[in-house]
């Protein structure tokens, strides 16, 4: 239970770092490294959600939820860091247009 808030904070910090690097026009190498860190943090959040579930007697809905979360983890692992970077660039561009 305790890991979930910490993993969310880690994800927030790593996402904020990547956004800052995007606004500073950092090198592509730094951006890709930061994107990998964001991707890893997203995976950690999903793993923490699985770990927060009671494991004594899993109900069918819990099993389905775990299967869905495992699927999301595998999808994140398969996604190249360039796509994570593109997502955040797009999000920043749309946020600028909204303001």
N, C-alpha and C positions, 0 to 999 in steps of 0.2 A: 504494500500500500504506500509506503513512504517513497518509493522510487519514482512513482508517477509524477508528482509535482516537480521533483528535481529534474526529471527528463524533459518536462515541458519547459522549464526555465532554461535548460541547456539548449533546447531547440530554438527558443526565442532569442537567446544570445547569439547563437550561430547564424540565425536568419538576419538579425540586426547587423552583424558583422559583414555578412555578404551584401546586404543593402548598402552599407556604408562604402564598401569597396566598389560597388557599382557607381555610386555617386562621385567617388574620387577618381573614376576612370583608371582603376588599377590594371595591372598587366593580366593577360588572359590566364597565365599560369596561376597567379594568386586567386583569380576568380574561380578557376576550376577546383583548386584545393579547398576553397571555402564552400563550394557547391558539394564536394564530397563530404565535408563535415556536416553540412545541413542534411544531406541524404542519410548519413549515419545516425544523426540525431532523430530523424523521422522514424527510422527503423527501431531505435531504442525506445521511443515513445510507444510504438505498437507492441513491442516485446514486453514493456512494462504493463500495458493494459492486459495482456495475456496473463502475466504473472500476478496481477492484482485479483484475478478471479479465484474463488475458493476451489481447491483442487480435490477435495475429499470425494464428493459425489457430483459429477458433472451432469447437468440436465441436458436434454437435447437442444434447447435454445443456446445454452452455453457452448456446446460442441459446435453448433453452427457459427456462433460468433467467433470462436477460436479459429475455425476453418477460414472464415472471411478475413480475419486479421492476418493469418498466415499467408493467405493469398495476396493481401496488400503488401506484406513484407517481401514476398518473392517478386512482386511487380516492381517494388522500389529497388530491389537489388539488381533487377534486369535493366532498369532505366539508366542510361548513361548520364554522367554528371552535367553534360552539356544541356540536356533537357531540363534538369533542375534549374540551371542558370537561366535558360530561356523562360521558364515559368516565372521566375522572380523578376526578370526584365520586363515581361509582359505585365505583371502585376504592378510594377512601379510605373510603367507608362500609363496604365489605365487609372492609377491613383492620381497621377498628375493631371490627367484630363478631367477627372471629377472635381478637382479643386479649381 
